[in-house]
């Protein structure tokens, strides 16, 4: 059987959305993954979730995750890195 690119894209998108939903629920009431403290896990999550945009997966429907991404992006160290990377 031939594998259709659109079927693969749909499969991957559905799976990614399951993970995004899980993260969104776990961020409820928290500033960062562990609560009020920014950790290395937050730096990693910020990068991984950032990969969704170039592949056309939106996080707009995930309120907690969207707010989290904005909060992390506003950190001075993150601003410096983003500026350096262009």
N, C-alpha and C positions, 0 to 999 in steps of 0.2 A: 504494500500500500504506500501511496505517496503522502508525504507529510506536507501539509499546507502551512506556510509561514504565518498566516492569520490565525490558524488554530494554535500554533505555538505561542504567538503573542497573547492571545486570549487566555491560555493556560497560565502563562507566566504572570500576566497582569492580575488574574484572579488570586494566585498564590501570594503575590506581593501585597495585594490589598488585604488579605487575611492577616499578614504580619503587621501591616500598618494599623489595622483595626486593633490588634492586640496591644501594640505600643500606645496607641491613642487612649485606650481604656486605662492602661497602667500609668499614664501621665496625669490622669484626673486628680486634681487637687495638689499637684506637685509642680515645683518650678523645674526640677531636673529629675533624672531617673531615680536617684536616691533620696529625693526630697528637696531640701533647700540647698544642698551642697553640690556644686559642679564637680564632676569626676571625669576620669579618662573615658569612661563609658559614654558620657555625653558627647565628648569630642568625636568618638567613633560613630555614634548614632547620627550626629549632625552630618558627617561625611556620607554615610550610607544613605540616609534619607535624601541628601542632596543629589544622589545619583538618579533619583526618580524623574527629575525634571527633564534631563536630556533625552530620556527614553519615552517621554510622553505620559508618564503616570503622575496624576495630580494628587496632592494631599489636601486640597481645598475642603473636602468633606470631613476632614478629621480636625475638629476644632482644637483639641488639646495639643495635638502634634503640630499643627500650624502655628499656634501660639508659642510652643516650645522652640520651634525653628527660628521664629522671630527673636525670641529672648536670647537664644544662643548667638544668633547672628549679630546682635547688638553688643555683645561682649567686646571690650577693647582689643583683646588679643586676637579674637576671631576677625574683627575689622581689619587689623594689621595684616593678617594672613591673606584675607580675601583681596585686600588692596595690592599686596605683593604678587599674588597669583593672577591678578587682573580679572 
